[in-house]
Structure formats: structure tokens, C-alpha cells
Amino acid sequence: MGLFFKKRKVKPIFVGSYGNDLTRGIYVFHIDIDNGEILKKKFYKSLANPIAISKRERFIYVCYKNNTGRPTDGGLWQYASMDLQFGLAGKSTDHGKTYVDSYVNEDRTCAYAVDYYNSEVVVIPILKQKIVKVVQTIKHQGSSVDEKRQNEAHPCFIDATPDQKWIVVCDLGTDEIVLYDIGEKGRLQRNDELTFKVKPGSGPKKIIFSPDGQFAYVLSELTSEIHVYRYEDGVFTFVQTVKTYPTDEYIGQNTAGDILINEKGDYLFVSNCGHDSVTTFEVDLATGMLTAVDNTDTDEKPVSMILVIDKYIVVASQKGGSIESFEVRRGESKGVLFETHFSYMVSEPVCLIEGRGV
């Protein structure tokens, strides 16, 4: 930066973009942790659309949409990352299937992914730190009340429970939160006793847990709701349902975009596609219950969010074609989430992940 310039303290973030033949791929940005400024650093072009990004230590896992119909397209790709460097380590393309989310277990022996389009959950071993071919495929069955979006099963999100005892899958098509027992070599067995349904027509899109693992928050895309549950040893006990946006102020169509919670667990954030906003909820740490306290405008169709160093929320707005940062401020009388006035134009950004290091 030179003798007379202060060196920036930054955090890397990765952004997946649909875009076109010239702009489609993975972007690497730095976010200045002092003011929230977004700085473009590198671009990795891809032939397919990146749908979701997850990470485990130094590896980044990208789900790609099959754009060509070829059996080698789509699937889950694994990259080794270090700040700006992004190198292919392995890939698993199961006859060209498209996965929409993935999860890698803590000891990095298995990757799990969900196929929205073929109603499947898959298990992918990791050998010598690299993902290999699919060894187990589980088919979801069923439907629900929305004839257009729920005519069949659509598993769309996968993670582990906070105690690491079960794999949990949100199925938008069947209105189910499906729990899987983890067996030998990471193989899965559906646990029908612990699996449960949310309100018909909800379309559960994502589940997150409070930092202490006592509460679960299910985001329903179709009804723009958050369902709150107390969680203990695989059992979910219903607590509350709240809307994700102020329905008395907006009569247009809305779908829930993304959900996240801060490190302390006292604030929860949800993005709204249609209302084009992020709603902030205050969390009662004793009961898990939510109270809406703030609503902040975003660019069009904010589909994905991340929280960086527990201070900045970065929002990817697919239709608006931008990523923008907002600062979380505690104790402010006029709100919680504030514009930094920093953004960057990206063609159809759809997924985000925070990189390593500062």
C-alpha cells in the first residue's frame, strides 16, 4: 500500500454467480473489516452455474448446475483455497445430476448432498482428503398441497444437528424435516420416528440452530415464515411461527431467501425476495422466541447472505446483480442493521461463503 497508506485488514469471501458465458463462475472478494468496503480481487470462470458453496477448513465445496446435459457436468466440486488461490482438488459428478446443497462432516470423511430435481440425498466418501464417487443414494417420496412447487419431493438443504448425531434435510416438496441416522462409513438411514412435518404448504428451505444448540429455526420459502423449535437429542418441540416480513406494509408476492444468526444468538436475520429486504429479529435467549425489530431495504431478490466477523452482513441479490454489505450495530435506538454504502456489481450472484484468515 505504500509508506503513507494504512494497511487494510480484510476478510476473503467467495461469491458464486450464474451470469453468462463471460461472467459465470466464482468471484473472490475482500471485505474491509474496518468499514465494510467490498473489494474485487479475482475471478474464476466456470462452464456451469454454481448453485451453493460450503466449506470445511481449507476446502471449498461448490454445487454446480448441469448446463449441458452431459454426464460429466453438474455435481459437487472440491477446491483447495487459501485467500485468493482456488485450485481444484476433486469432483463427483453422478451421471450429470445437479446438487443444490452439500455438507461435509467434521472429521472430513464424508460429503453429503441433496438433489432437488431428482428427489435424492447422496453420500460421497472423502478419501485422502478428496471427494470420490457417490456410494449411496436415497430417494425421497411424497408431495404436499402446493400443486406447482410441491408435486413431488424436493430435498433442498442438508446439515448436521448441533450434537453431530444426525444428518438433517429440509424437503420443500413434502413439508418435512427429515433426520437420518449416521451409520458405518457415513452411510445414512432415515429415522422416521424423529422426522417431522411443518405446516402444509410451508416449503421448508433451510434450518439453522442457535449457537448453544438449544433452538432450531426452520425457514419456509413458500409461506415466508420462520418456525421455531426447541431442540434436544433429536427431538424438535414447536415454539413459535413468525412471518419474515411486515405483511401489513406489503401486499405483493414474497418468498423467503436466506436465514442466519449471530454468534451470541440474540439476533436472527432473514432475507425476503419480493419485499427485497432483510428483517432483523431479536431472539429471547431463554425461550428462543423471535420479535421483529428492524427491516432494511436491499437490492432485488436477496437470495443469499453471510455474516462476516459477526459485524457485517453481505447480501447477494440475484436479480439486482449486486453484493452489498450492512453493518450490525448493537444498542442503536433506530435499528440494528445499517447500510455501509458499499456494494459491487456481480451478474446474478446466488451463493456466498466466508474464506479463511484476516
C-alpha positions in Angstrom: 0.0 0.0 0.0 3.0 2.3 0.3 4.7 4.1 3.2 1.9 6.6 3.9 -1.1 4.3 3.5 -2.6 2.2 6.3 -2.7 -1.5 5.5 -6.2 -2.8 5.2 -7.5 -5.6 7.5 -9.6 -7.8 5.2 -11.5 -11.0 5.1 -11.9 -13.0 1.9 -15.4 -14.0 0.7 -16.3 -16.3 -2.3 -19.3 -15.5 -4.4 -20.9 -17.9 -6.9 -22.5 -16.2 -10.0 -24.8 -17.6 -12.7 -24.1 -14.8 -15.1 -23.4 -15.5 -18.8 -20.6 -17.2 -20.7 -18.3 -14.3 -19.8 -19.3 -13.6 -16.2 -20.4 -17.1 -14.8 -18.2 -18.5 -12.1 -16.6 -17.9 -8.7 -15.5 -14.4 -7.6 -13.1 -13.7 -4.7 -13.6 -10.5 -2.9 -12.1 -8.9 0.2 -14.2 -7.1 2.7 -12.5 -4.4 4.7 -13.3 -5.3 8.3 -13.0 -1.7 9.5 -15.6 -0.2 7.2 -17.3 -3.0 5.2 -15.9 -2.0 1.8 -16.1 -4.8 -0.8 -13.0 -5.1 -3.0 -12.9 -7.4 -6.0 -9.7 -9.5 -6.2 -10.1 -12.4 -8.5 -12.5 -14.3 -10.9 -12.6 -18.0 -11.7 -14.7 -18.7 -14.8 -16.8 -21.8 -14.9 -18.9 -23.5 -17.6 -21.7 -24.4 -15.2 -23.8 -22.4 -12.8 -22.6 -22.6 -9.2 -25.7 -23.1 -7.0 -24.3 -23.4 -3.5 -21.0 -23.1 -1.7 -19.9 -24.7 1.6 -16.6 -25.1 3.3 -14.7 -27.3 5.7 -11.3 -26.0 6.9 -9.2 -25.2 3.8 -11.6 -26.8 1.3 -14.5 -25.1 -0.5 -17.3 -27.3 -2.0 -19.3 -26.0 -4.9 -22.6 -27.5 -6.2 -22.8 -26.9 -10.0 -26.0 -27.0 -12.1 -25.8 -29.1 -15.2 -26.0 -26.6 -18.0 -25.3 -29.0 -20.9 -26.9 -32.4 -20.1 -23.6 -34.2 -20.3 -23.0 -36.9 -17.6 -19.7 -35.1 -16.6 -21.4 -31.8 -15.9 -23.0 -30.7 -12.7 -22.2 -32.5 -9.4 -20.1 -31.5 -6.4 -16.7 -30.0 -6.9 -14.0 -29.6 -4.2 -11.4 -26.8 -4.2 -8.4 -26.1 -2.0 -8.4 -22.4 -1.1 -6.0 -20.1 0.6 -7.0 -16.4 0.4 -7.0 -15.7 -3.3 -5.9 -19.1 -4.5 -8.6 -21.6 -5.6 -7.4 -24.9 -7.0 -9.5 -28.0 -8.0 -8.9 -30.9 -5.6 -11.6 -33.3 -6.6 -15.1 -33.7 -8.1 -18.1 -36.1 -8.0 -20.4 -36.0 -11.0 -23.1 -38.7 -10.7 -24.3 -39.0 -14.3 -24.7 -35.2 -14.6 -27.0 -34.8 -11.6 -27.4 -31.3 -10.1 -27.0 -30.9 -6.3 -28.4 -27.8 -4.6 -26.6 -28.0 -1.3 -23.9 -30.0 0.4 -22.4 -30.7 3.9 -19.1 -32.2 4.9 -18.8 -33.9 8.3 -16.4 -32.6 11.0 -13.7 -35.3 10.5 -13.9 -34.9 6.7 -14.6 -38.5 5.9 -17.9 -37.9 4.0 -19.7 -35.3 2.0 -23.5 -35.3 1.7 -25.5 -33.6 -0.9 -29.2 -33.1 -2.0 -30.6 -33.3 -5.4 -33.8 -31.1 -5.6 -34.6 -32.2 -9.1 -34.4 -36.0 -8.7 -35.6 -36.0 -5.0 -32.4 -37.6 -3.8 -29.9 -37.5 -0.9 -26.4 -38.8 -1.6 -23.4 -39.9 0.3 -19.9 -39.2 -1.1 -16.8 -40.6 0.7 -13.7 -38.5 1.1 -10.5 -40.5 0.6 -7.0 -39.0 1.1 -8.7 -35.6 1.5 -10.5 -35.8 -1.9 -14.2 -36.5 -2.6 -14.8 -39.6 -4.8 -17.8 -41.2 -6.4 -21.3 -41.4 -4.8 -21.7 -44.7 -2.8 -25.3 -44.2 -1.5 -28.4 -42.7 -3.0 -31.6 -42.3 -1.0 -34.9 -41.3 -2.8 -37.4 -39.1 -1.1 -41.0 -39.8 -1.8 -44.2 -37.7 -1.3 -45.8 -34.3 -2.1 -47.8 -31.6 -0.4 -50.5 -29.0 -1.1 -48.9 -26.6 -3.5 -49.6 -28.2 -6.9 -46.8 -26.3 -8.7 -43.9 -26.4 -6.2 -44.8 -29.5 -4.1 -46.0 -32.0 -6.7 -43.1 -34.3 -5.6 -40.3 -34.4 -3.0 -37.6 -31.7 -3.3 -34.8 -32.0 -0.7 -33.1 -28.6 -0.8 -30.8 -28.3 2.3 -28.6 -30.6 4.3 -26.6 -30.2 7.5 -25.9 -31.9 10.8 -27.7 -31.4 14.1 -25.6 -29.4 16.6 -24.8 -32.6 18.6 -23.5 -34.2 15.3 -25.7 -37.3 15.9 -28.0 -36.9 12.9 -28.0 -35.5 9.4 -30.9 -33.2 8.8 -32.6 -32.5 5.5 -35.2 -29.9 4.6 -37.6 -31.2 1.9 -39.5 -28.3 0.3 -41.8 -30.6 -1.6 -43.1 -32.8 1.3 -43.0 -30.1 4.1 -40.7 -32.4 6.1 -37.6 -32.0 8.2 -36.0 -35.4 7.7 -33.5 -36.8 10.2 -31.0 -39.5 9.2 -29.1 -41.9 11.5 -25.4 -42.0 10.6 -24.1 -45.5 10.2 -20.8 -47.2 9.3 -18.7 -45.3 6.9 -21.1 -42.4 7.0 -24.0 -44.3 5.4 -27.4 -42.9 6.2 -30.7 -44.5 7.4 -33.9 -42.4 7.6 -35.2 -42.1 11.1 -39.0 -42.0 10.7 -39.5 -41.6 14.5 -37.6 -38.3 14.6 -38.6 -37.0 11.2 -41.5 -34.4 11.4 -43.6 -32.2 9.2 -44.1 -28.4 9.2 -47.4 -26.7 8.4 -48.7 -27.9 5.0 -47.7 -25.6 2.1 -44.8 -24.1 4.0 -42.0 -25.4 1.8 -39.1 -25.6 4.3 -36.0 -24.3 2.7 -33.3 -24.1 5.4 -32.7 -24.9 9.0 -30.3 -23.3 11.4 -29.6 -23.7 15.1 -28.8 -21.3 17.9 -25.1 -21.2 18.9 -25.9 -23.2 22.1 -27.8 -25.8 20.1 -31.0 -25.5 22.1 -33.2 -24.0 19.4 -33.8 -24.6 15.7 -35.1 -22.1 13.2 -36.8 -23.5 10.0 -37.1 -21.0 7.1 -40.2 -21.7 4.9 -39.8 -20.4 1.4 -43.4 -20.6 0.2 -45.1 -19.0 3.2 -42.3 -16.6 4.2 -42.3 -17.9 7.7 -39.8 -19.0 10.4 -40.8 -21.9 12.6 -39.1 -22.0 15.9 -38.4 -25.3 17.8 -36.7 -26.3 21.0 -34.1 -29.0 20.1 -32.9 -31.8 22.4 -31.3 -35.1 21.4 -33.1 -35.4 18.0 -36.5 -34.1 19.2 -38.0 -30.9 17.9 -40.6 -29.2 20.1 -42.6 -26.5 18.4 -42.3 -23.0 20.0 -43.5 -20.3 17.6 -44.2 -19.3 13.9 -43.5 -15.7 12.7 -43.7 -14.0 9.3 -40.4 -13.0 7.7 -41.5 -9.5 6.5 -44.1 -6.9 7.5 -47.2 -8.1 5.8 -49.2 -5.1 6.8 -46.9 -2.9 4.7 -46.5 -5.1 1.6 -49.2 -6.9 -0.4 -47.1 -8.2 -3.2 -45.6 -11.7 -3.6 -42.7 -12.7 -1.5 -40.6 -15.8 -0.9 -38.1 -16.3 1.9 -34.5 -16.1 0.7 -31.9 -16.9 3.4 -31.5 -17.1 7.2 -28.6 -16.6 9.6 -28.0 -16.0 13.3 -25.2 -14.1 15.0 -22.5 -15.6 17.3 -24.2 -14.7 20.5 -27.5 -15.9 19.2 -29.5 -12.8 20.2 -30.2 -11.6 16.6 -31.5 -13.5 13.7 -31.7 -12.2 10.1 -33.9 -13.3 7.1 -33.8 -12.0 3.6 -37.0 -11.5 1.6 -37.3 -11.9 -2.2 -40.2 -9.7 -3.4 -40.2 -7.4 -0.5 -36.5 -7.1 -1.1 -35.3 -6.6 2.4 -33.5 -8.1 5.4 -35.7 -8.4 8.5 -33.9 -8.5 11.9 -35.4 -10.4 14.8 -34.4 -10.1 18.4 -34.0 -13.6 20.0 -35.1 -14.3 23.5 -32.1 -16.5 24.7 -34.2 -18.3 27.3 -37.2 -19.3 25.1 -35.8 -19.0 21.5 -38.8 -16.8 20.6 -38.4 -14.1 17.9 -39.5 -10.4 17.8 -39.1 -8.4 14.6 -37.2 -5.2 15.4 -35.8 -3.9 12.1 -36.3 -4.1 8.3 -33.7 -3.0 5.9 -34.0 -2.5 2.1 -31.8 -4.5 -0.2 -31.3 -4.8 -4.0 -33.7 -7.0 -5.9 -34.1 -10.7 -4.9 -31.7 -11.1 -2.0 -31.2 -14.9 -2.2 -28.1 -15.5 0.0 -26.4 -13.9 3.0 -23.3 -14.4 5.2 -22.2 -12.8 8.4 -18.6 -11.8 8.4 -16.6 -11.5 11.7 -20.0 -11.1 13.4 -20.1 -7.5 12.3 -21.1 -7.3 8.6 -23.8 -9.0 6.7 -23.1 -9.4 3.0 -26.2 -9.9 0.8 -26.2 -11.4 -2.7 -29.1 -10.1 -4.8 -29.6 -12.3 -7.8 -32.0 -10.1 -9.8 -30.4 -6.8 -8.8 -27.0 -8.1 -9.8 -25.0 -7.0 -6.7 -23.5 -7.9 -3.4 -23.7 -5.3 -0.7 -22.6 -5.0 2.9 -24.5 -3.9 6.0 -23.2 -3.3 9.5 -24.7 -4.9 12.6 -24.7 -2.4 15.4 -25.8 -3.2 19.0 -27.6 -0.7 21.2 -28.7 1.6 18.4 -32.0 3.3 19.1 -33.1 3.4 15.4 -32.3 -0.1 14.4 -29.8 -2.9 14.2 -28.7 -3.2 10.6 -27.2 -0.2 8.8 -26.0 0.4 5.2 -22.3 0.8 4.7 -23.0 2.2 1.2 -20.5 -0.3 -0.2 -21.6 -2.7 -2.9 -20.2 -4.4 -6.0 -22.0 -5.3 -9.3 -21.9 -9.1 -10.0 -24.1 -10.8 -12.6 -26.7 -12.9 -10.9 -24.9 -13.7 -7.6 -26.6 -16.7 -5.9 -24.3 -18.0 -3.2 -21.7 -16.8 -0.7 -19.2 -18.2 1.7 -16.6 -16.6 4.0 -13.0 -17.5 3.4 -10.2 -18.1 5.9 -7.9 -15.6 7.6 -8.0 -11.9 8.1 
